[in-house]
Amino acid sequence: MTTQHDTGTTPSTDTDAPRGNRVHLVRSGELDGHAAISGGTVGSRRLWMGRVENPPLSSTDNHHHGASEAGIYVVSGHPVFVYHDGEQEVRITAHPGDFVLVPPFVPHREENPDPDEPAVVVIARTTQEPIKVSVPELYRHEETGAR
C-alpha cells in the first residue's frame, strides 16, 4: 500500500540530505525562467523540463537541440511544428493534449499562428540544460554512421 502525504509545502532543502535521494516538487510559481526541472533547480543530471509560452502570431528561429531529444506536451493553443523531410517543408499542427517528439539534431521551428491565444507547451529534453542551436534554414539532417 502506498501512503500519500501532501503538506502543501515544498520539501525542506536540508543541506545534510543529498539532492539525489529525494523527490523534488517544483510548484508552478517557482519556475526559474522556463526551467522547472534542471541541474540548477533540483540537481537533475540527465533531464531538463520546462514550460514555454509562445505569444500569438509568433515564430521561433530555425534551430535544433543538439544530441538531445525533445518531448513536447501541448497544454493549450495550437502550435505548429515545422521541419524539412528532405523533399519539402512539413507543418504539423498540434492541439491540447497532443505529444510531439523532436529527434536529436533535427532543425525545426515552432509557430503560433493564432492571433489571440498563446500556445503553452511543456518540454522535456534528455539533457538538463536547454540546448538551442540556431541554423540559417531548415534542412534534413543526415545521420552519419560509424565507419
FENGI-V889935 format. One record per backbone hydrogen bond with DSSP energy under -0.5 kcal/mol. CO is the residue of the C=O (numbers start at 1). NH is the residue of the N-H. Records with the same first field share a line. If there is no record, write none. Layout:
# FENGI-V889935
CO: NH / NH
This chain:
# FENGI-V889935
14: 17
16: 18
18: 21
19: 22
24: 26
25: 27
27: 30
28: 31
31: 33
32: 34 / 35
34: 51
35: 32
36: 38
37: 49
38: 42 / 43 / 44
39: 43
48: 125
49: 36 / 37
50: 123
52: 54 / 121
53: 55
54: 119
55: 58
58: 112
62: 135
63: 108
64: 133
65: 68
66: 105
69: 126
70: 102
71: 124
72: 100
73: 75 / 122
74: 97
76: 120
79: 94
80: 82 / 111
81: 92
82: 109
83: 90
88: 85
90: 83
91: 93
92: 81 / 94
95: 98
98: 74
100: 72
101: 103
102: 70
103: 106
105: 107
107: 84
108: 63
109: 82
110: 60
111: 80
112: 57 / 58
114: 57
118: 120
119: 54
120: 75 / 76
121: 52
122: 73
123: 50
124: 71
125: 48
129: 131
132: 134
133: 64
140: 142
141: 143
143: 145
